[in-house]
Amino acid sequence: MNGMKYLLLGCLAALLLAAACTAPQETGDVAIVYTKGTGPMPTLLATKQIDGYIAWQPFVEVAPVAKIGKVIAYSGALPPDARWENHPCCVLAARTDLMGRNPALVNDLGAVTILATQYITDHPDESAEIVADWLAGKGNFTYGNVTVSSVDVLNRAFPTVKFVNEPTEEWMNGQVEFIYALRELKALTGSLANSSDSESRALLFDTGPYTQAMSMIEAGSFAIPEPEDKPVGVGYLLSDHDASLFVAVKKWQYFNDTYGIALKPQDEKATRPDTVDLLVKGQKVATLKLIPGDAGPQLMQLAATDTAQFAYVGNPPAISAIDKGTPVKILMALNTEGSGVVVTTDSPATDWDSFVKWAKERSAAGKPIRMAAPGKGSIQDVMLRYALEESGLSVQEVQA
Amino acid sequence: MRRSLGLILPILLLVGWEIAAIVIDNPFILPPLETVIPVLLHPFEDILGTGSLFYNAFVSLTRVGFGFLVAVSIAVPLGIGMGWSRTIDALLDTTIQLLRPIPPLAWGPLAIAWFAIGIYSMGFIIFLGAFFPVLLNTIDGVKSVKRTWVEVAQTLGASERQVLHRVVLPGAAPTIWTGLRVGFGVAWMCVVAAEWLPGTTSGLGYLTLYAYNFGQMNIIIAGMITIGIIGIAFDLFFRSVEDRWFRWRGLER
């Protein structure tokens, strides 16, 4: 009996020694689990299958609201220092054949998006409510025993997202940085696999529609598009990052009266209208089909098959699609920042530095923490990997 | 009496569920019934802006009805042909056995590319689910019509057409009906796969997926229960027809 005890103690000591040798305190491992979206994250966190996650809003706020986790960092503040401030996130992309065939339509949708973004900046509370209506009919979310209003969750989430459209130099350089990150993940195999930075930018962007849209807004008059044979498909994500589209549709009367351009839903009572008319000076000039998607790659697939001609989508899916030869260009930003890192309530971490300390301790103890990310190569995945590696932690993918 | 026996287990399951939920005390693993039942008790109330349970069930049923009817209208004639003619059977059997094991869900990407977003791509997935059970049962039903019946009809001077109409079809009807029953069941199962296709905005399958995107376990479970209840209702319908019209199959032989 005693012999057994000593043997166990000896083993433990040997293990600790081995752990100490292979994993000194300055480094460590973090395991990453990909959950194909954000839906399972609260459940995985509450059932202790993960120690934390990185997600887009409003799923960051869900954890504190449901009392299953706490936010330790919003994406703009992740290391390296200031590296992710104003990081690119969702973008508006369009098929190049439509841009060639019907530039006025592309410019008009750009203009509506820009006007809606201005509205969001001026009326954040009302806009948060519109998003809660679009995503959840202003209904309640139930997480475990906690039931919260979707309006409250969106009100918390909204201030952490920056709604901007201008395709600035800084923003474009940020996108090129994502190309580097995606190359490291071996996610780029086509035209962007070895392109120079200037080649990459030429492949990714066409900022013409933004400039055109801005000058139309300044002039106060909007171009009449060519008639299209069938409704134009507009793919979008069910995320507050695409708020400009939701606000444009729900406040169509305001935009129509104020600017003479609007996206009027055919069924005004619908929570998530699926067919909208583009109005210029009160006249219907095009019909758009709004197609919700669960994730960006799915929307880019729709763009590749010409089912959707526009996509309100995250930048990595757009970059990957362009790399694979999908004829789309990124026209403008929809938002920057707007993601965050969450850990369990009983974690000792309260900010990024204490999180890193915790992760290293757990790694040294042979139980590396597990973090969930929505998908490999997603914005969130890329930022978490950069931040972890910057802090001396290496990433191990959980295989299953 | 038989009905009430069948109810014992579901009731025990519900009681067991509630007890387990209290013992586990983690609603993320097992949500207590009190979060699920309110959803079921308000079938006309909007859920997360996706419409009511009733509305989504109606939409799903329309889609399944469409896919199922198309499947039946192709599978039954084809099955009769394959059951009746060795040549047709030899011609088609390999292809059908090759396609049959492919899960309808795997056709999703092609369905979208071929039939575009909407009822046709969803109908295609449901069609695939219903098609094979109906086809195989029809073939089986036609093949298992007693040779003696056919021979008697032929000696009495019936034409091939008359034999098919008056002997083979009625003789195969019970098995074909079983095929329809199984086929509808599989079609109904496929509605979730079909409604997970991109661009969908309604239906019970979509509602569960939408709730999943927001981690709403109680709505997911309520959706599953609704799918189960509708499934059992249709199965009861198919069975009651079976009992009423095809009883002779059990008596004969």
Boltz contact constraints between the chains, C-beta under 6 A:
constraints:
  - contact:
      token1: [A, 39]
      token2: [B, 212]
      max_distance: 6.0
  - contact:
      token1: [A, 39]
      token2: [B, 213]
      max_distance: 6.0
  - contact:
      token1: [A, 39]
      token2: [B, 215]
      max_distance: 6.0
  - contact:
      token1: [A, 42]
      token2: [B, 215]
      max_distance: 6.0
  - contact:
      token1: [A, 43]
      token2: [B, 28]
      max_distance: 6.0
  - contact:
      token1: [A, 43]
      token2: [B, 215]
      max_distance: 6.0
  - contact:
      token1: [A, 46]
      token2: [B, 28]
      max_distance: 6.0
  - contact:
      token1: [A, 47]
      token2: [B, 28]
      max_distance: 6.0
  - contact:
      token1: [A, 47]
      token2: [B, 29]
      max_distance: 6.0
  - contact:
      token1: [A, 136]
      token2: [B, 48]
      max_distance: 6.0
  - contact:
      token1: [A, 136]
      token2: [B, 49]
      max_distance: 6.0
  - contact:
      token1: [A, 137]
      token2: [B, 46]
      max_distance: 6.0
  - contact:
      token1: [A, 137]
      token2: [B, 48]
      max_distance: 6.0
  - contact:
      token1: [A, 137]
      token2: [B, 49]
      max_distance: 6.0
  - contact:
      token1: [A, 139]
      token2: [B, 48]
      max_distance: 6.0
  - contact:
      token1: [A, 142]
      token2: [B, 35]
      max_distance: 6.0
  - contact:
      token1: [A, 142]
      token2: [B, 216]
      max_distance: 6.0
  - contact:
      token1: [A, 142]
      token2: [B, 218]
      max_distance: 6.0
  - contact:
      token1: [A, 144]
      token2: [B, 27]
      max_distance: 6.0
  - contact:
      token1: [A, 144]
      token2: [B, 28]
      max_distance: 6.0
  - contact:
      token1: [A, 145]
      token2: [B, 27]
      max_distance: 6.0
  - contact:
      token1: [A, 271]
      token2: [B, 49]
      max_distance: 6.0
  - contact:
      token1: [A, 272]
      token2: [B, 49]
      max_distance: 6.0
  - contact:
      token1: [A, 274]
      token2: [B, 201]
      max_distance: 6.0
  - contact:
      token1: [A, 291]
      token2: [B, 199]
      max_distance: 6.0
  - contact:
      token1: [A, 293]
      token2: [B, 198]
      max_distance: 6.0
  - contact:
      token1: [A, 298]
      token2: [B, 198]
      max_distance: 6.0
  - contact:
      token1: [A, 305]
      token2: [B, 113]
      max_distance: 6.0
  - contact:
      token1: [A, 307]
      token2: [B, 117]
      max_distance: 6.0
